[in-house]
Amino acid sequence: MPSVFIKTFGCQMNERDSEAVAAQLVAKGYALAASEHVADVVLLNTCSVRDMAEQKALAKMTHIAGLARKSGREPILGFMGCMAQSRGKQLVEALPDVDLVLGTQKFHRAAEYLDELLAGRRDKIVDTDAEAGSQAAIREHLLTGNDKKAISAFVSIMQGCNQHCTFCIVPFTRGAERSRTIEDVVGECRELVSRGVREITLLGQIVTSYGKRDYPVKDGRSAFVQLLEAVHEIEGLERIRFTSPHPKGYGDDLVEAYRRLPKLVESAHLPVQSGSDRLLKLMHRGYTRERFLSIIEKLRQVQPGMGLSTDIIVGFPGETEADYEETVSLCREVEFDQAYLFKYSPRRDTPAAAMPDQLPEEVIEERHRKLLVIINDLAARKYEAMVGQTVQILAEGPSHRNAARYEGRTRSNKIVIFDGSERHRGQLMDLRIERAGSFTLYGDPAVVGME
């Protein structure tokens, strides 16, 4: 049977989509290739959030196609995901070696289309059409090979976004919000737990918008909180995470869920984007700095050890030095455990791309550099403060950086490295933190909990 190699660019949603496509193809008899150099099929799952992500994918495909021609190989080459959705047939016109362009609502068609291409029944396939029900069509998981004992998994609960932030192309590449049913999501989660998964991360462009048009508020609880409660009831599941939410979705019912639902770990990713009210309004974010800080305060009241991460854009059109300093001061006030810092990148057909006062690249670069130093320093202090503490981790398996050691995550989403073995995989363990590295903690093997 043919072999396939999939390379993923972008977010956790993309990672989940790639995994589902891989699982779908394996179920059809495809083998997973070790690299693009030996695969019969090479698929790049693409991102459009920033121009750099698109350029990386285009450069990668150009390189793969060139090497294939030189070696006399003719693999099937394809783009999937957000850039495929936004550019469509332009990709085939620009790169004639590309055979398949698969949009964001067509991942479940990958096996069908590849079979046709490999059999020679079709020469090129470009499919970026909308498809009703596609949000529930991808549910396969790849828990085989090196991951046969995987204890954490992503579960997509919805697709699309209705927020239309002025800087973001996602509503155009992912479409309008479409949610799966609670029963469908719980069924997938229950199946994963029966296969050994102990931690599930619920995924969506904006998970806090889940089911708004499908499920009425019940006893003061939103559809998303109702879903959390339903997943929480699954026997054998130890932990629940979710990403990405929107600050607007953090009502009191969700904040209170962190107190009521012990499986919902004390970790929250809240993309703030800017600390300036003026820019937040230009971005069409729908909240103020004060509202954002009040959410942080409520979360820390419910869970003092709450791990907090965020997304920040530096260099949005019209950002003044005063606006930038507002973002800096917010970061100092909140003291995020981690912040993902992005340089503003104009995306075609978004309102921000046409705004006046686009900043020079050198200004964006300098502000990005300075804020990154501040964020890293603040985070380093928080990690250092954990030295000497005893934390609970869920052991995931060999460390990605050093396979001779094992790693797990705290409930607040910090990675801990420790001396362990295969028998620890999937266990909840208590470790004493001996030292802190760059966004990594190291546990003392002398106090590894044994079950």
C-alpha positions in Angstrom: 0.0 0.0 0.0 1.1 3.6 -0.5 2.9 5.6 2.2 2.0 9.1 3.4 3.9 11.9 5.1 2.0 14.8 6.7 3.7 18.0 7.9 1.7 20.4 10.0 2.1 24.2 10.2 0.2 26.2 12.8 -2.1 25.6 15.7 -3.4 22.7 17.8 -6.5 22.6 15.6 -4.2 21.9 12.6 -2.4 19.2 14.6 -5.7 17.6 15.4 -6.8 17.7 11.8 -3.5 16.2 10.6 -3.8 13.4 13.2 -7.4 12.6 12.0 -6.4 12.5 8.4 -3.4 10.2 9.2 -5.7 7.9 11.2 -8.2 7.9 8.3 -5.5 6.9 5.8 -4.0 4.3 8.1 -7.5 2.7 8.4 -7.6 2.6 4.6 -4.3 0.7 4.5 -1.8 3.5 4.0 1.6 3.4 5.8 3.0 6.4 7.6 6.3 7.4 6.0 9.3 8.5 8.1 10.0 11.5 5.9 8.8 13.3 2.8 11.8 11.9 0.9 10.4 8.4 0.8 6.6 8.9 0.8 4.2 8.2 -2.0 2.0 11.0 -0.8 3.2 14.2 0.9 0.5 16.5 2.5 1.2 19.9 4.0 -1.4 21.1 6.5 -1.2 24.8 6.3 -1.8 27.9 8.4 -2.8 31.4 7.2 -2.8 33.4 10.5 0.5 35.0 9.6 2.2 35.5 6.2 5.3 33.8 7.5 3.4 30.5 8.0 2.2 30.6 4.4 5.6 31.4 3.0 7.1 28.5 5.0 4.6 26.1 3.6 5.1 27.4 0.0 8.9 27.1 0.3 8.6 23.7 1.8 6.4 22.4 -1.0 8.7 24.0 -3.7 11.7 22.2 -2.1 9.9 18.9 -1.9 8.8 19.1 -5.5 12.3 20.0 -6.7 13.9 17.1 -4.9 11.3 14.7 -6.2 12.0 15.8 -9.8 15.7 15.4 -9.4 15.4 11.9 -8.0 12.9 10.9 -10.7 10.1 10.3 -8.1 6.5 11.4 -8.7 4.8 11.5 -5.3 1.3 12.9 -4.9 1.7 16.4 -3.4 -1.1 18.2 -1.6 -2.0 21.2 0.5 -4.6 21.0 3.2 -6.1 23.5 5.7 -6.3 27.2 5.9 -4.0 28.3 3.1 -5.5 25.7 0.9 -8.9 27.1 1.7 -7.9 30.8 1.1 -5.9 30.3 -2.1 -7.6 27.3 -3.7 -6.7 26.7 -7.3 -4.1 29.5 -7.2 -1.8 27.0 -5.5 -2.0 24.5 -8.4 -1.4 27.4 -10.8 1.6 28.6 -8.9 3.0 25.1 -8.2 2.1 22.7 -11.1 3.6 19.8 -9.2 0.8 20.0 -6.6 -2.0 17.5 -7.2 -4.4 18.1 -4.3 -5.8 21.2 -2.6 -8.1 20.3 0.3 -10.0 23.0 2.2 -10.9 23.2 5.9 -14.2 21.5 5.5 -12.9 18.6 3.4 -10.3 16.8 5.6 -12.6 13.7 5.7 -12.3 13.5 1.9 -8.6 13.0 1.9 -8.6 9.2 1.5 -11.3 9.3 -1.2 -9.4 11.9 -3.3 -6.0 10.3 -2.8 -7.4 6.9 -4.0 -8.6 8.7 -7.2 -5.3 10.4 -7.8 -3.2 7.3 -7.2 -5.4 5.3 -9.5 -5.1 7.9 -12.2 -8.8 8.5 -12.4 -8.3 12.2 -11.8 -5.3 14.5 -12.6 -5.8 17.4 -10.1 -8.3 17.9 -7.4 -9.2 21.3 -5.7 -12.0 21.2 -3.2 -12.6 24.2 -1.0 -16.4 24.1 -1.0 -18.4 24.3 2.3 -19.9 21.0 3.5 -22.7 20.7 6.0 -21.9 18.5 8.9 -18.1 18.6 8.4 -17.5 19.6 12.0 -18.5 16.1 13.1 -16.9 14.2 10.2 -13.4 14.1 11.7 -13.2 11.9 14.8 -10.5 9.4 14.1 -7.5 9.2 16.4 -4.0 7.8 15.8 -3.1 6.0 19.0 -0.8 3.5 17.4 3.0 3.0 16.9 5.1 5.1 19.3 1.8 6.6 20.6 0.1 3.3 21.3 0.0 4.3 25.0 -0.9 7.9 24.5 -2.6 9.3 27.5 -3.7 12.7 26.3 -5.7 13.6 23.2 -7.3 16.5 21.4 -11.0 16.5 20.6 -12.5 19.0 18.2 -15.9 20.3 19.5 -16.6 22.9 16.8 -15.3 24.6 13.7 -15.3 28.2 12.5 -15.4 31.6 14.1 -18.0 34.4 14.2 -15.9 37.0 16.0 -14.3 38.8 12.9 -11.4 40.4 14.7 -10.1 43.0 12.3 -6.6 41.4 12.1 -7.8 37.8 11.6 -8.3 35.7 8.5 -9.7 32.6 10.4 -13.4 33.4 9.8 -12.7 33.3 6.1 -10.6 30.1 6.1 -12.6 28.2 8.7 -16.1 29.6 8.0 -18.9 30.3 10.4 -19.2 28.6 13.8 -20.6 25.1 13.6 -20.8 22.9 16.8 -21.0 19.2 17.3 -23.6 17.8 19.6 -22.8 17.2 23.3 -23.6 13.5 22.8 -21.2 13.2 19.8 -18.3 14.9 21.7 -18.9 12.8 24.8 -19.0 9.6 22.7 -15.7 10.4 21.2 -14.2 11.2 24.6 -15.6 8.0 26.1 -14.0 6.0 23.3 -10.6 7.6 23.8 -10.7 6.9 27.6 -11.5 3.3 26.8 -8.3 3.2 24.8 -6.2 4.5 27.7 -6.5 8.3 27.3 -6.6 10.0 30.7 -6.5 13.7 29.7 -8.6 15.4 27.0 -8.2 18.9 25.5 -11.3 20.3 23.9 -10.5 22.3 20.8 -12.2 25.0 18.8 -11.4 28.4 17.3 -13.3 29.9 20.2 -14.5 27.1 22.4 -16.5 29.4 24.7 -18.8 30.0 21.8 -19.7 26.3 21.6 -23.3 25.5 21.0 -24.7 29.0 21.5 -27.4 28.5 18.9 -28.0 24.8 19.7 -28.3 24.6 23.5 -30.2 27.2 25.6 -28.7 28.4 28.9 -29.6 25.9 31.6 -29.6 26.7 35.3 -27.4 29.7 34.4 -24.9 27.6 32.6 -23.8 28.1 29.0 -23.7 25.4 26.4 -19.9 25.1 26.8 -20.2 24.7 30.6 -22.9 22.0 30.0 -20.4 20.2 27.7 -17.7 20.4 30.3 -20.1 18.9 32.9 -21.0 16.1 30.5 -17.3 15.2 29.7 -16.5 15.5 33.4 -18.9 12.5 34.1 -16.8 10.1 32.0 -15.4 7.4 34.3 -11.7 6.9 34.0 -11.0 10.4 32.6 -8.6 12.3 34.9 -8.1 15.8 33.4 -9.9 18.2 31.1 -8.3 21.2 29.3 -9.6 23.4 26.6 -8.3 25.9 24.0 -8.8 28.5 22.7 -11.4 30.5 24.5 -12.3 34.2 24.1 -12.3 36.5 27.1 -15.9 37.5 26.3 -16.9 33.9 27.0 -15.6 33.8 30.6 -18.9 34.3 32.3 -19.3 33.6 36.0 -20.6 30.1 35.1 -17.3 29.2 33.5 -15.2 30.7 36.3 -17.2 28.8 38.8 -16.7 25.5 36.8 -13.1 25.6 37.9 -14.3 25.3 41.5 -17.0 22.7 40.9 -15.4 20.4 38.4 -12.2 18.8 39.9 -11.2 17.2 36.5 -11.1 20.7 34.9 -7.5 21.6 35.6 -6.5 25.1 36.8 -5.1 26.3 33.6 -6.5 29.0 31.3 -5.3 30.4 28.0 -6.9 33.9 27.5 -5.7 35.7 24.4 -5.6 39.4 25.4 -3.9 40.7 22.2 -3.3 44.2 23.6 -3.3 46.0 26.9 -4.6 49.2 25.2 -8.4 49.9 25.2 -8.0 52.0 22.0 -6.4 49.1 20.2 -8.7 46.5 21.6 -11.6 48.5 20.1 -9.8 48.8 16.7 -9.2 45.0 16.8 -12.9 44.4 17.5 -12.2 42.3 20.5 -15.3 43.2 22.5 -13.8 43.7 25.9 -11.7 46.3 27.7 -8.5 46.1 29.7 -10.5 46.4 32.9 -12.8 43.6 31.9 -9.9 41.3 31.1 -8.2 42.0 34.4 -11.4 41.3 36.3 -11.6 37.8 34.7 -8.0 37.2 35.8 -8.9 38.3 39.3 -12.0 36.0 39.5 -10.0 33.0 38.2 -7.3 33.5 40.8 -9.9 33.8 43.5 -11.4 30.5 42.5 -8.0 28.8 41.9 -5.0 30.7 43.4 -2.6 28.5 41.5 -4.2 29.1 38.1 -1.7 28.8 35.3 -2.3 31.6 32.8 -1.1 32.0 29.3 -2.1 34.5 26.5 -1.6 35.7 23.0 -0.3 39.2 22.3 0.1 41.1 19.0 2.8 43.7 18.7 2.7 46.4 16.0 -1.0 46.5 15.2 -1.7 49.4 12.8 -1.6 52.7 14.6 0.0 51.3 17.8 1.7 54.2 19.5 4.4 54.0 22.1 1.7 54.6 24.7 -0.4 51.7 23.4 2.6 49.5 23.5 3.4 50.5 27.1 -0.1 49.7 28.1 0.5 46.1 26.9 3.8 46.0 28.8 2.1 47.2 32.0 -0.7 44.6 31.6 1.9 41.8 31.3 3.6 43.1 34.5 0.3 43.3 36.3 -0.9 39.8 35.3 2.4 38.0 35.3 1.5 35.3 32.8 3.1 31.9 33.1 3.5 32.0 29.3 2.7 34.4 26.5 2.8 33.8 22.8 4.0 37.0 21.2 3.3 37.7 17.6 4.4 40.5 15.3 1.5 42.0 13.4 1.2 40.5 9.9 -1.3 42.0 7.4 -3.7 39.4 6.1 -5.5 40.1 2.8 -9.1 41.0 2.9 -9.0 41.8 6.6 -10.0 45.3 7.8 -6.7 45.9 9.6 -4.7 45.4 6.4 -6.4 48.5 5.0 -6.0 50.6 8.2 -3.8 53.7 8.1 -0.6 54.1 10.1 0.9 50.7 9.3 4.0 50.4 11.5 7.5 50.1 10.0 9.0 46.6 10.3 11.9 47.9 12.4 9.5 49.4 15.0 7.6 46.1 15.2 10.8 44.1 15.6 12.1 46.3 18.4 8.9 46.3 20.4 8.6 42.5 19.9 12.2 42.0 21.1 11.8 44.2 24.2 8.5 42.7 25.2 9.8 39.2 24.7 12.6 39.9 27.2 10.1 41.2 29.8 7.7 38.2 29.3 10.5 35.7 29.6 11.8 37.4 32.8 8.4 37.4 34.4 7.8 33.8 33.5 11.3 32.7 34.8 10.5 34.2 38.2 7.3 32.2 38.4 9.0 29.0 37.5 11.9 29.7 39.9 9.3 30.2 42.7 8.1 26.7 42.2 11.4 25.2 43.2 10.9 23.3 46.5 7.2 22.8 45.9 5.6 19.4 45.4 3.3 19.2 42.4 1.1 16.6 40.8 1.9 15.6 37.2 0.3 13.3 34.7 3.2 11.3 33.3 3.0 11.4 29.5 6.0 9.5 28.3 9.7 10.0 27.2 10.8 13.7 27.1 10.7 15.3 23.7 14.2 16.7 24.3 15.8 13.8 26.1 14.2 10.3 25.5 16.2 8.9 28.4 14.1 10.9 30.8 10.3 11.2 31.2 8.0 14.2 31.3 4.6 15.1 32.4 2.5 18.2 33.0 1.2 19.9 36.1 -2.4 20.8 36.4 -1.4 24.4 35.6 0.2 23.2 32.4 3.9 23.3 33.2 6.2 20.6 31.8 8.2 18.6 34.4 11.1 16.4 33.5 12.0 13.5 35.8 13.9 10.2 35.9 11.1 7.6 35.1 10.3 4.6 33.0 7.5 3.1 31.0 5.7 1.9 34.1 5.0 5.6 35.0 3.2 6.5 31.8 -0.3 7.5 32.5 0.1 7.8 36.2 -0.8 10.7 38.4 2.4 11.4 40.4 3.7 13.8 43.0 7.2 15.2 42.4 9.3 17.7 44.3 10.6 20.4 42.0 14.4 20.6 42.3 15.2 23.2 39.7 13.7 25.3 36.9 14.8 25.8 33.4 13.4 27.8 30.5 9.6 27.1 30.7 10.5 23.7 32.2 10.7 22.2 35.7 12.8 19.3 36.9 11.4 16.9 39.5 13.4 15.0 42.1 13.3 11.2 41.2 13.9 10.4 44.9 10.3 11.4 45.6 8.6 10.0 42.6 5.3 8.6 43.7 4.8 4.9 43.0 1.4 3.3 42.5 
